Amino acid sequence: MAHEGGCLCGAVRIRIDAEPMAARQCWCRLCQYLGGGSGTVNICFPSEHVVTTGEVRWHDSVADSGNAMKRGFCPTCGTPLFSLAESRSHLTFIRAGALDDPALLGPQAIIWTDAAPAWAHHDPDLPHYPAQFPPVA
C-alpha cells in the first residue's frame, strides 16, 4: 500500500511504497527545535521506497547521538519533512505530521527522555529510553 505526504504549501510531495518499519517519539534537543519545543514523531521507512517531488532543502547537523544527519525541509514554507542518518542511509525517518495520514503509526517508544523539558508528558504505556534507542535494522 502506498502512503503519501507533503508540506504545508504543497510544493513538496512524498510517496512511500512500503509499510512503516517503526515509529518513535524523540525528545533530543534537535527534534525539539524541529517540533517547536515538543518532541517529534518519526516514522521509519526503507529509503529505496521513498520518492519526493518538488525541491527539498537540506540541513546537515550532528544529532545528540553523534550521528551525522541530513534533514529535509520545504524551501518555500519551511515544513520539516524527514531526516537521514549518515550511518543508516538505507532508512528515511519521515515526520508523522508530514504524512497525509499522521495517525498511520503511533510511536512505539519514546527516546531521549532525559533531554525533554520537565513539562513534557510521556505516555506511560510506551517504553521510555533516556537517550538513543537501539537502531532500527
BELCORFEN-V351806 format. One line per field, one symbol per residue. ss: DSSP state (~ for helix, > for strand, _ for the rest). psi: psi as a letter, one per 30 degrees, with the letter a starting at -180 (. if undefined). burial: 1 if it has 9 or more other C-alpha atoms within 8 Angstrom, else 0. A space follows every 10 residues. Layout:
ss: ???
psi: ???
burial: ???
This chain:
ss: __>>>>____ __>>>>____ _>>>>>__~~ ~~~~_____> >>>>>>~~~> >>>__>>>>> >>_____>>> >>>>_____> >>>>>~~~__ >>>>>~~~>_ ________>> >_~~~_____ ______>>__ _______
psi: kkklaalefg fkkkkjhllk elkkkkglee eeeeggflll kkkklkefgk klklkkkkkk lklfffkkkk kklkfefgkk ellkkefhff kkjkkeffke ifgejlkflk lhfffklffk kkjfflkkkf bklklk.
burial: 0011111000 1111111101 1111111110 1111100111 1111111011 0000010000 0110001111 1111000011 1111110010 1111110111 0100101111 1110110000 0000010111 1000000
